[in-house]
Amino acid sequence: MQVPYKIVAVVLHYNSSDSLFKVLAAIKEQTVRPNHIIVVDNASQVDLSNTFKGNTDIIFKRLETNLGVGAGHNTGWRAAIAAYDAELIWSLEHDTIPKPDCLEKLIDHYKPNELVA
């Protein structure tokens, strides 16, 4: 399924590399795949920067201090817009393992410019 949107998945990570890699695998197995993936590490105790070096599929941003959930996601969203001119951002946590059709279903229900009462 082709979608006419620039979609970036932003995954907020903190101290859970095992589940992070499961989330990333699940994102890559989506029936509708995002155009790009950004992982924001919220100052985890173990630095995964070297794990993602040279990986062209994923941008890895490590924060120097834990900014909390909201500011951590905001960092990823800003990067998605600045780097990729994202039109839609699929925001996930390091332990959110989506089913293979999750993004497709979200897109199916997306109605641009519709106000929710």
Secondary structure, DSSP 4 states (H G I P E B T S, - for coil): ---SS-EEEEEEESS-HHHHHHHHHHHHT-SS--SEEEEEE-S-SS--HHHHTT-SSEEEEE-SS---HHHHHHHHHHHHHHHH--SEEEEEETT----TTHHHHHHHH--TTPPP-
